[in-house]
Amino acid sequence: MKSTRVIHFFAMLVFVLVYQPTFVSGDAMFFDADGNAIDKAQYEAKASHRDKILSMKLEHGYTIGSNVWKDPIKLRKTRIEQWRIMRSQYNPDSLPSKIEKASIDKKQL
């Protein structure tokens, strides 16, 4: 019985050491947007800067000239139209039979 407890204790200790290194050592790793490791002071500075930008965006909204955030519906319609143009340039004989049948059925509608 005593040896079983010792074995369980060592198994738990190994588990903690292997799977929870930050718990054991007390250190935490911080990363920037590019995935590079940075120290805690740099991380906190970047996080506070990001919080300021986000709170300003949430308070005032996005500007019309902001090209970073695009309307997903318009973007989807643009991609569908680009796909139709690209698809129309293919030779129907080179397409798989399932696509040929679907495109013929849609053209008849």
C-alpha positions in Angstrom: 0.0 0.0 0.0 2.8 2.3 0.9 4.7 1.7 -2.4 1.5 2.4 -4.3 1.3 5.9 -2.8 4.9 6.6 -3.6 4.4 5.5 -7.2 1.3 7.7 -7.5 3.2 10.6 -6.0 6.1 10.3 -8.4 3.7 9.8 -11.3 1.8 13.0 -10.4 5.1 14.9 -9.9 6.3 13.8 -13.3 3.0 14.8 -14.9 3.2 18.3 -13.3 6.8 18.7 -14.3 6.2 17.6 -17.9 2.8 19.1 -18.7 2.7 22.2 -16.6 6.2 23.9 -16.8 4.7 27.4 -16.2 3.0 26.1 -13.1 6.2 24.7 -11.7 8.6 27.4 -12.7 6.3 30.4 -12.5 7.5 31.8 -15.8 5.2 32.8 -18.6 6.2 33.3 -22.2 4.8 36.4 -24.1 4.6 36.6 -27.9 4.0 39.5 -30.3 1.7 39.4 -33.3 4.5 37.9 -35.5 5.0 35.0 -33.0 8.3 36.3 -31.6 9.0 35.9 -27.9 9.1 39.2 -26.1 9.5 40.2 -22.4 6.6 41.1 -20.1 7.1 44.9 -20.3 7.0 44.9 -24.1 3.9 42.7 -24.1 2.1 44.9 -21.6 3.0 48.0 -23.7 1.7 46.4 -26.9 -1.5 45.1 -25.1 -2.3 48.6 -23.7 -1.7 50.1 -27.1 -4.0 47.5 -28.7 -6.7 48.2 -26.1 -6.6 51.9 -26.8 -7.1 51.3 -30.5 -9.9 48.8 -30.0 -11.7 51.0 -27.5 -11.5 54.0 -29.9 -12.8 51.8 -32.8 -15.6 50.5 -30.6 -16.5 54.0 -29.5 -16.3 55.8 -32.8 -16.8 53.0 -35.3 -14.8 52.3 -38.5 -14.3 55.1 -40.9 -15.5 54.9 -44.5 -12.0 55.1 -45.9 -10.8 52.1 -43.8 -9.8 49.5 -46.4 -8.6 47.0 -43.7 -12.1 45.9 -42.8 -14.1 44.9 -45.9 -17.7 43.9 -46.2 -17.7 40.1 -46.2 -20.9 40.0 -48.4 -19.5 42.2 -51.1 -16.2 40.3 -50.9 -18.1 37.0 -51.3 -20.1 38.3 -54.3 -16.8 39.6 -55.9 -15.2 36.1 -55.4 -18.3 34.4 -56.9 -18.2 36.7 -59.9 -14.4 36.1 -60.4 -15.1 32.3 -60.1 -17.8 32.5 -62.8 -15.5 34.4 -65.2 -12.6 32.0 -64.6 -15.0 29.0 -65.0 -16.4 30.3 -68.3 -12.9 30.3 -69.8 -12.5 26.5 -69.3 -13.1 24.0 -72.0 -16.2 21.9 -70.9 -14.5 18.7 -72.1 -11.7 19.2 -69.5 -14.1 19.5 -66.6 -15.2 16.5 -64.4 -18.6 15.0 -65.3 -20.3 16.2 -62.1 -19.4 19.8 -62.8 -20.5 19.5 -66.5 -23.9 18.2 -65.6 -24.4 20.9 -62.9 -23.4 23.7 -65.3 -25.6 22.4 -68.1 -28.6 22.1 -65.7 -28.0 25.7 -64.6 -27.7 27.0 -68.1 -31.0 25.4 -69.0 -32.8 27.3 -66.2 
